[in-house]
Amino acid sequence: MVRDTCLCLHLQRAARAVARRFDTAFRPFDLTNGQFSLLMSLNRPDVATMRSVANLLAMDRTTLTAALKPLERRGLVTIAVDPADRRGRHLRLSMKGRDLLTEALPVWRREHAAIDAAFRMDGPERLRADLRELS
């Protein structure tokens, strides 16, 4: 019964399959799907905060801090103390990070188009709406 009806099981399986697909696609850029999402969350004109990025990506700040470290070491992001609140951090995508996203974005688009094509007519948009509703 659980195998056939459990939404959690089916969502986890689907998430792992999609994650593997994008991990494979981003391998030439030395990125994981999670790192790509994190870099994209910083691709904005204004400064990002740990809180805003953690909320967007639905992750706790400890996990976000750990995820940022390899990206910072590679020079893809910068992390600075918030001058208004020394406990906070400002996150920015570096020029090197922007350049990498520019290279990786066509791959992301290609993979999304392939996944969308596998659905029936309104499938991908309905699925996205339903997932947003769940979260």
mmCIF file of the C-alpha atoms, coordinates in Angstrom:
data_MODEL
# 
_entry.id   MODEL 
# 
loop_
_atom_site.group_PDB 
_atom_site.id 
_atom_site.type_symbol 
_atom_site.label_atom_id 
_atom_site.label_alt_id 
_atom_site.label_comp_id 
_atom_site.label_asym_id 
_atom_site.label_entity_id 
_atom_site.label_seq_id 
_atom_site.pdbx_PDB_ins_code 
_atom_site.Cartn_x 
_atom_site.Cartn_y 
_atom_site.Cartn_z 
_atom_site.occupancy 
_atom_site.B_iso_or_equiv 
_atom_site.pdbx_formal_charge 
_atom_site.auth_seq_id 
_atom_site.auth_comp_id 
_atom_site.auth_asym_id 
_atom_site.auth_atom_id 
_atom_site.pdbx_PDB_model_num 
ATOM 1   C CA . MET A 1 1   ? 0.000  0.000  0.000   1.00 0.00 ? 1   MET A CA 1 
ATOM 2   C CA . VAL A 1 2   ? 2.702  2.529  0.947   1.00 0.00 ? 2   VAL A CA 1 
ATOM 3   C CA . ARG A 1 3   ? 4.673  1.764  -2.201  1.00 0.00 ? 3   ARG A CA 1 
ATOM 4   C CA . ASP A 1 4   ? 1.650  2.598  -4.346  1.00 0.00 ? 4   ASP A CA 1 
ATOM 5   C CA . THR A 1 5   ? 0.094  5.511  -2.457  1.00 0.00 ? 5   THR A CA 1 
ATOM 6   C CA . CYS A 1 6   ? 2.716  7.340  -0.381  1.00 0.00 ? 6   CYS A CA 1 
ATOM 7   C CA . LEU A 1 7   ? 3.179  10.870 -1.735  1.00 0.00 ? 7   LEU A CA 1 
ATOM 8   C CA . CYS A 1 8   ? 6.366  11.321 0.282   1.00 0.00 ? 8   CYS A CA 1 
ATOM 9   C CA . LEU A 1 9   ? 7.938  8.233  -1.298  1.00 0.00 ? 9   LEU A CA 1 
ATOM 10  C CA . HIS A 1 10  ? 6.966  9.250  -4.832  1.00 0.00 ? 10  HIS A CA 1 
ATOM 11  C CA . LEU A 1 11  ? 8.086  12.855 -4.364  1.00 0.00 ? 11  LEU A CA 1 
ATOM 12  C CA . GLN A 1 12  ? 11.443 11.703 -2.969  1.00 0.00 ? 12  GLN A CA 1 
ATOM 13  C CA . ARG A 1 13  ? 11.982 9.255  -5.832  1.00 0.00 ? 13  ARG A CA 1 
ATOM 14  C CA . ALA A 1 14  ? 11.104 11.888 -8.410  1.00 0.00 ? 14  ALA A CA 1 
ATOM 15  C CA . ALA A 1 15  ? 13.309 14.479 -6.705  1.00 0.00 ? 15  ALA A CA 1 
ATOM 16  C CA . ARG A 1 16  ? 16.268 12.090 -6.696  1.00 0.00 ? 16  ARG A CA 1 
ATOM 17  C CA . ALA A 1 17  ? 15.778 11.236 -10.370 1.00 0.00 ? 17  ALA A CA 1 
ATOM 18  C CA . VAL A 1 18  ? 15.595 14.902 -11.376 1.00 0.00 ? 18  VAL A CA 1 
ATOM 19  C CA . ALA A 1 19  ? 18.571 15.758 -9.148  1.00 0.00 ? 19  ALA A CA 1 
ATOM 20  C CA . ARG A 1 20  ? 20.671 12.983 -10.752 1.00 0.00 ? 20  ARG A CA 1 
ATOM 21  C CA . ARG A 1 21  ? 19.723 14.213 -14.202 1.00 0.00 ? 21  ARG A CA 1 
ATOM 22  C CA . PHE A 1 22  ? 20.826 17.771 -13.432 1.00 0.00 ? 22  PHE A CA 1 
ATOM 23  C CA . ASP A 1 23  ? 23.936 16.633 -11.551 1.00 0.00 ? 23  ASP A CA 1 
ATOM 24  C CA . THR A 1 24  ? 24.991 14.770 -14.695 1.00 0.00 ? 24  THR A CA 1 
ATOM 25  C CA . ALA A 1 25  ? 24.175 17.740 -16.923 1.00 0.00 ? 25  ALA A CA 1 
ATOM 26  C CA . PHE A 1 26  ? 26.145 20.173 -14.716 1.00 0.00 ? 26  PHE A CA 1 
ATOM 27  C CA . ARG A 1 27  ? 29.169 17.898 -14.274 1.00 0.00 ? 27  ARG A CA 1 
ATOM 28  C CA . PRO A 1 28  ? 31.158 19.694 -17.050 1.00 0.00 ? 28  PRO A CA 1 
ATOM 29  C CA . PHE A 1 29  ? 30.836 22.894 -14.984 1.00 0.00 ? 29  PHE A CA 1 
ATOM 30  C CA . ASP A 1 30  ? 31.941 21.146 -11.780 1.00 0.00 ? 30  ASP A CA 1 
ATOM 31  C CA . LEU A 1 31  ? 28.550 21.982 -10.256 1.00 0.00 ? 31  LEU A CA 1 
ATOM 32  C CA . THR A 1 32  ? 25.810 19.998 -8.587  1.00 0.00 ? 32  THR A CA 1 
ATOM 33  C CA . ASN A 1 33  ? 22.146 20.810 -9.103  1.00 0.00 ? 33  ASN A CA 1 
ATOM 34  C CA . GLY A 1 34  ? 22.065 22.241 -5.568  1.00 0.00 ? 34  GLY A CA 1 
ATOM 35  C CA . GLN A 1 35  ? 25.029 24.501 -6.251  1.00 0.00 ? 35  GLN A CA 1 
ATOM 36  C CA . PHE A 1 36  ? 23.414 25.716 -9.464  1.00 0.00 ? 36  PHE A CA 1 
ATOM 37  C CA . SER A 1 37  ? 20.224 26.571 -7.561  1.00 0.00 ? 37  SER A CA 1 
ATOM 38  C CA . LEU A 1 38  ? 22.222 28.350 -4.883  1.00 0.00 ? 38  LEU A CA 1 
ATOM 39  C CA . LEU A 1 39  ? 24.152 30.396 -7.451  1.00 0.00 ? 39  LEU A CA 1 
ATOM 40  C CA . MET A 1 40  ? 20.899 31.256 -9.236  1.00 0.00 ? 40  MET A CA 1 
ATOM 41  C CA . SER A 1 41  ? 19.398 32.412 -5.937  1.00 0.00 ? 41  SER A CA 1 
ATOM 42  C CA . LEU A 1 42  ? 22.234 34.951 -5.713  1.00 0.00 ? 42  LEU A CA 1 
ATOM 43  C CA . ASN A 1 43  ? 21.779 36.138 -9.300  1.00 0.00 ? 43  ASN A CA 1 
ATOM 44  C CA . ARG A 1 44  ? 19.979 39.349 -8.386  1.00 0.00 ? 44  ARG A CA 1 
ATOM 45  C CA . PRO A 1 45  ? 20.741 43.052 -8.544  1.00 0.00 ? 45  PRO A CA 1 
ATOM 46  C CA . ASP A 1 46  ? 20.583 43.573 -4.781  1.00 0.00 ? 46  ASP A CA 1 
ATOM 47  C CA . VAL A 1 47  ? 22.571 41.965 -2.006  1.00 0.00 ? 47  VAL A CA 1 
ATOM 48  C CA . ALA A 1 48  ? 21.194 38.711 -0.629  1.00 0.00 ? 48  ALA A CA 1 
ATOM 49  C CA . THR A 1 49  ? 21.094 37.773 3.023   1.00 0.00 ? 49  THR A CA 1 
ATOM 50  C CA . MET A 1 50  ? 21.532 34.340 4.552   1.00 0.00 ? 50  MET A CA 1 
ATOM 51  C CA . ARG A 1 51  ? 17.917 34.483 5.702   1.00 0.00 ? 51  ARG A CA 1 
ATOM 52  C CA . SER A 1 52  ? 16.465 35.386 2.297   1.00 0.00 ? 52  SER A CA 1 
ATOM 53  C CA . VAL A 1 53  ? 18.444 32.666 0.495   1.00 0.00 ? 53  VAL A CA 1 
ATOM 54  C CA . ALA A 1 54  ? 17.703 30.043 3.156   1.00 0.00 ? 54  ALA A CA 1 
ATOM 55  C CA . ASN A 1 55  ? 13.990 30.851 2.890   1.00 0.00 ? 55  ASN A CA 1 
ATOM 56  C CA . LEU A 1 56  ? 14.012 30.727 -0.907  1.00 0.00 ? 56  LEU A CA 1 
ATOM 57  C CA . LEU A 1 57  ? 15.818 27.378 -0.992  1.00 0.00 ? 57  LEU A CA 1 
ATOM 58  C CA . ALA A 1 58  ? 13.903 25.969 2.014   1.00 0.00 ? 58  ALA A CA 1 
ATOM 59  C CA . MET A 1 59  ? 17.082 25.092 3.895   1.00 0.00 ? 59  MET A CA 1 
ATOM 60  C CA . ASP A 1 60  ? 18.351 25.932 7.339   1.00 0.00 ? 60  ASP A CA 1 
ATOM 61  C CA . ARG A 1 61  ? 21.162 28.456 7.701   1.00 0.00 ? 61  ARG A CA 1 
ATOM 62  C CA . THR A 1 62  ? 23.675 25.865 8.912   1.00 0.00 ? 62  THR A CA 1 
ATOM 63  C CA . THR A 1 63  ? 23.175 23.820 5.744   1.00 0.00 ? 63  THR A CA 1 
ATOM 64  C CA . LEU A 1 64  ? 23.361 26.983 3.638   1.00 0.00 ? 64  LEU A CA 1 
ATOM 65  C CA . THR A 1 65  ? 26.641 27.995 5.293   1.00 0.00 ? 65  THR A CA 1 
ATOM 66  C CA . ALA A 1 66  ? 28.127 24.589 4.486   1.00 0.00 ? 66  ALA A CA 1 
ATOM 67  C CA . ALA A 1 67  ? 26.859 24.770 0.886   1.00 0.00 ? 67  ALA A CA 1 
ATOM 68  C CA . LEU A 1 68  ? 28.374 28.226 0.376   1.00 0.00 ? 68  LEU A CA 1 
ATOM 69  C CA . LYS A 1 69  ? 31.906 27.289 1.477   1.00 0.00 ? 69  LYS A CA 1 
ATOM 70  C CA . PRO A 1 70  ? 33.013 25.407 -1.657  1.00 0.00 ? 70  PRO A CA 1 
ATOM 71  C CA . LEU A 1 71  ? 31.468 28.098 -3.872  1.00 0.00 ? 71  LEU A CA 1 
ATOM 72  C CA . GLU A 1 72  ? 33.306 30.804 -1.947  1.00 0.00 ? 72  GLU A CA 1 
ATOM 73  C CA . ARG A 1 73  ? 36.600 28.851 -2.215  1.00 0.00 ? 73  ARG A CA 1 
ATOM 74  C CA . ARG A 1 74  ? 36.116 28.673 -5.987  1.00 0.00 ? 74  ARG A CA 1 
ATOM 75  C CA . GLY A 1 75  ? 35.558 32.435 -6.122  1.00 0.00 ? 75  GLY A CA 1 
ATOM 76  C CA . LEU A 1 76  ? 31.970 32.087 -7.336  1.00 0.00 ? 76  LEU A CA 1 
ATOM 77  C CA . VAL A 1 77  ? 30.404 33.932 -4.374  1.00 0.00 ? 77  VAL A CA 1 
ATOM 78  C CA . THR A 1 78  ? 31.503 36.482 -1.832  1.00 0.00 ? 78  THR A CA 1 
ATOM 79  C CA . ILE A 1 79  ? 30.361 36.550 1.768   1.00 0.00 ? 79  ILE A CA 1 
ATOM 80  C CA . ALA A 1 80  ? 30.673 39.745 3.791   1.00 0.00 ? 80  ALA A CA 1 
ATOM 81  C CA . VAL A 1 81  ? 29.620 40.851 7.240   1.00 0.00 ? 81  VAL A CA 1 
ATOM 82  C CA . ASP A 1 82  ? 26.448 42.942 7.254   1.00 0.00 ? 82  ASP A CA 1 
ATOM 83  C CA . PRO A 1 83  ? 27.609 46.382 8.441   1.00 0.00 ? 83  PRO A CA 1 
ATOM 84  C CA . ALA A 1 84  ? 24.186 47.084 9.983   1.00 0.00 ? 84  ALA A CA 1 
ATOM 85  C CA . ASP A 1 85  ? 24.133 43.806 11.937  1.00 0.00 ? 85  ASP A CA 1 
ATOM 86  C CA . ARG A 1 86  ? 27.506 42.129 12.426  1.00 0.00 ? 86  ARG A CA 1 
ATOM 87  C CA . ARG A 1 87  ? 25.772 38.784 13.023  1.00 0.00 ? 87  ARG A CA 1 
ATOM 88  C CA . GLY A 1 88  ? 24.354 38.812 9.499   1.00 0.00 ? 88  GLY A CA 1 
ATOM 89  C CA . ARG A 1 89  ? 26.065 38.074 6.197   1.00 0.00 ? 89  ARG A CA 1 
ATOM 90  C CA . HIS A 1 90  ? 25.686 39.590 2.754   1.00 0.00 ? 90  HIS A CA 1 
ATOM 91  C CA . LEU A 1 91  ? 25.958 37.150 -0.131  1.00 0.00 ? 91  LEU A CA 1 
ATOM 92  C CA . ARG A 1 92  ? 26.877 38.138 -3.662  1.00 0.00 ? 92  ARG A CA 1 
ATOM 93  C CA . LEU A 1 93  ? 27.499 36.296 -6.867  1.00 0.00 ? 93  LEU A CA 1 
ATOM 94  C CA . SER A 1 94  ? 30.975 37.158 -8.160  1.00 0.00 ? 94  SER A CA 1 
ATOM 95  C CA . MET A 1 95  ? 31.725 37.930 -11.796 1.00 0.00 ? 95  MET A CA 1 
ATOM 96  C CA . LYS A 1 96  ? 33.249 34.451 -12.077 1.00 0.00 ? 96  LYS A CA 1 
ATOM 97  C CA . GLY A 1 97  ? 29.985 33.044 -10.691 1.00 0.00 ? 97  GLY A CA 1 
ATOM 98  C CA . ARG A 1 98  ? 27.937 35.048 -13.200 1.00 0.00 ? 98  ARG A CA 1 
ATOM 99  C CA . ASP A 1 99  ? 30.120 33.800 -16.037 1.00 0.00 ? 99  ASP A CA 1 
ATOM 100 C CA . LEU A 1 100 ? 29.651 30.199 -14.912 1.00 0.00 ? 100 LEU A CA 1 
ATOM 101 C CA . LEU A 1 101 ? 25.870 30.642 -14.726 1.00 0.00 ? 101 LEU A CA 1 
ATOM 102 C CA . THR A 1 102 ? 25.902 32.116 -18.233 1.00 0.00 ? 102 THR A CA 1 
ATOM 103 C CA . GLU A 1 103 ? 27.588 28.930 -19.453 1.00 0.00 ? 103 GLU A CA 1 
ATOM 104 C CA . ALA A 1 104 ? 25.379 26.554 -17.451 1.00 0.00 ? 104 ALA A CA 1 
ATOM 105 C CA . LEU A 1 105 ? 21.996 28.183 -18.092 1.00 0.00 ? 105 LEU A CA 1 
ATOM 106 C CA . PRO A 1 106 ? 21.548 26.771 -21.627 1.00 0.00 ? 106 PRO A CA 1 
ATOM 107 C CA . VAL A 1 107 ? 22.111 23.275 -20.197 1.00 0.00 ? 107 VAL A CA 1 
ATOM 108 C CA . TRP A 1 108 ? 19.489 23.942 -17.518 1.00 0.00 ? 108 TRP A CA 1 
ATOM 109 C CA . ARG A 1 109 ? 17.051 25.140 -20.200 1.00 0.00 ? 109 ARG A CA 1 
ATOM 110 C CA . ARG A 1 110 ? 17.736 22.067 -22.364 1.00 0.00 ? 110 ARG A CA 1 
ATOM 111 C CA . GLU A 1 111 ? 17.152 19.667 -19.472 1.00 0.00 ? 111 GLU A CA 1 
ATOM 112 C CA . HIS A 1 112 ? 13.948 21.427 -18.445 1.00 0.00 ? 112 HIS A CA 1 
ATOM 113 C CA . ALA A 1 113 ? 12.641 21.326 -21.999 1.00 0.00 ? 113 ALA A CA 1 
ATOM 114 C CA . ALA A 1 114 ? 13.307 17.581 -22.145 1.00 0.00 ? 114 ALA A CA 1 
ATOM 115 C CA . ILE A 1 115 ? 11.525 16.984 -18.834 1.00 0.00 ? 115 ILE A CA 1 
ATOM 116 C CA . ASP A 1 116 ? 8.586  19.199 -19.834 1.00 0.00 ? 116 ASP A CA 1 
ATOM 117 C CA . ALA A 1 117 ? 8.252  17.297 -23.130 1.00 0.00 ? 117 ALA A CA 1 
ATOM 118 C CA . ALA A 1 118 ? 7.728  14.065 -21.204 1.00 0.00 ? 118 ALA A CA 1 
ATOM 119 C CA . PHE A 1 119 ? 4.491  15.402 -19.644 1.00 0.00 ? 119 PHE A CA 1 
ATOM 120 C CA . ARG A 1 120 ? 1.041  15.578 -21.130 1.00 0.00 ? 120 ARG A CA 1 
ATOM 121 C CA . MET A 1 121 ? -0.199 18.955 -22.322 1.00 0.00 ? 121 MET A CA 1 
ATOM 122 C CA . ASP A 1 122 ? -0.683 20.824 -19.020 1.00 0.00 ? 122 ASP A CA 1 
ATOM 123 C CA . GLY A 1 123 ? 1.429  18.467 -16.918 1.00 0.00 ? 123 GLY A CA 1 
ATOM 124 C CA . PRO A 1 124 ? 4.546  20.467 -16.113 1.00 0.00 ? 124 PRO A CA 1 
ATOM 125 C CA . GLU A 1 125 ? 2.730  23.689 -15.212 1.00 0.00 ? 125 GLU A CA 1 
ATOM 126 C CA . ARG A 1 126 ? 0.135  21.870 -13.165 1.00 0.00 ? 126 ARG A CA 1 
ATOM 127 C CA . LEU A 1 127 ? 2.851  19.906 -11.367 1.00 0.00 ? 127 LEU A CA 1 
ATOM 128 C CA . ARG A 1 128 ? 4.788  23.104 -10.598 1.00 0.00 ? 128 ARG A CA 1 
ATOM 129 C CA . ALA A 1 129 ? 1.641  24.756 -9.243  1.00 0.00 ? 129 ALA A CA 1 
ATOM 130 C CA . ASP A 1 130 ? 0.793  21.715 -7.138  1.00 0.00 ? 130 ASP A CA 1 
ATOM 131 C CA . LEU A 1 131 ? 4.343  21.522 -5.726  1.00 0.00 ? 131 LEU A CA 1 
ATOM 132 C CA . ARG A 1 132 ? 4.288  25.247 -4.872  1.00 0.00 ? 132 ARG A CA 1 
ATOM 133 C CA . GLU A 1 133 ? 0.981  24.655 -3.085  1.00 0.00 ? 133 GLU A CA 1 
ATOM 134 C CA . LEU A 1 134 ? 2.487  21.794 -1.074  1.00 0.00 ? 134 LEU A CA 1 
ATOM 135 C CA . SER A 1 135 ? 5.497  23.831 -0.016  1.00 0.00 ? 135 SER A CA 1 
# 
